[in-house]
């Protein structure tokens, strides 16, 4: 099985660091407009820095996870 290293895909490696920071910051959803607007802003910034399909799907998946968690 082939694998890649951080040096092989530096843009995605940096995105993963940003994604992990986002997850830590927003892990517990809040029922406020400010929370969701801030989340959207930070997701957009991560995607702007690394506009790949992988980034899109990981951010979309995390947001869906938060919505499910928020709705019980």
C-alpha positions as CSV (number, residue, x, y, z in Angstrom):
1,X,0.0,0.0,0.0
2,X,1.4,3.4,-1.0
3,X,1.4,6.3,1.3
4,X,2.4,9.9,1.2
5,X,4.3,12.1,3.6
6,X,3.8,15.6,4.8
7,X,6.5,16.7,2.4
8,X,4.7,15.1,-0.6
9,X,1.5,17.2,-0.2
10,X,2.4,20.3,1.9
11,X,-0.9,22.1,1.0
12,X,-3.0,19.3,2.3
13,X,-0.8,18.8,5.3
14,X,-1.3,22.4,6.3
15,X,-5.0,22.1,5.7
16,X,-5.1,19.2,8.1
17,X,-3.5,21.3,10.8
18,X,-6.0,24.0,10.2
19,X,-8.9,21.5,10.1
20,X,-7.8,20.0,13.5
21,X,-7.7,23.5,15.0
22,X,-11.2,24.1,13.7
23,X,-12.5,20.9,15.1
24,X,-11.0,21.7,18.5
25,X,-12.5,25.2,18.5
26,X,-16.0,24.2,17.3
27,X,-16.4,20.7,18.7
28,X,-19.3,21.6,20.9
29,X,-22.0,23.3,18.8
30,X,-23.8,26.3,20.2
31,X,-27.3,27.4,19.4
32,X,-26.2,30.9,18.4
33,X,-26.0,32.7,15.1
34,X,-22.5,34.0,16.0
35,X,-21.2,30.4,16.4
36,X,-22.5,29.3,13.0
37,X,-21.3,32.5,11.2
38,X,-17.9,32.1,12.8
39,X,-17.8,28.5,11.7
40,X,-18.7,29.4,8.1
41,X,-16.1,32.1,8.0
42,X,-13.3,29.9,9.3
43,X,-14.3,27.0,6.9
44,X,-14.3,29.5,4.0
45,X,-10.8,30.7,5.0
46,X,-9.5,27.1,5.2
47,X,-11.0,26.3,1.8
48,X,-9.5,29.5,0.3
49,X,-6.1,28.5,1.6
50,X,-6.4,25.0,0.2
51,X,-9.1,24.8,-2.5
52,X,-9.2,21.1,-3.1
53,X,-12.0,18.5,-3.3
54,X,-10.5,16.8,-0.2
55,X,-10.7,20.1,1.8
56,X,-14.3,20.6,0.6
57,X,-15.5,17.2,1.7
58,X,-13.7,17.2,5.1
59,X,-15.2,20.7,5.9
60,X,-18.6,19.7,4.6
61,X,-18.5,16.5,6.7
62,X,-17.5,18.3,9.9
63,X,-20.3,20.8,9.4
64,X,-22.8,18.0,8.9
65,X,-21.5,16.3,12.0
66,X,-22.0,19.5,14.0
67,X,-25.5,20.0,12.7
68,X,-26.4,16.4,13.7
69,X,-24.9,16.9,17.1
70,X,-26.7,20.2,17.5
71,X,-30.1,18.7,16.6
72,X,-29.6,15.7,18.9
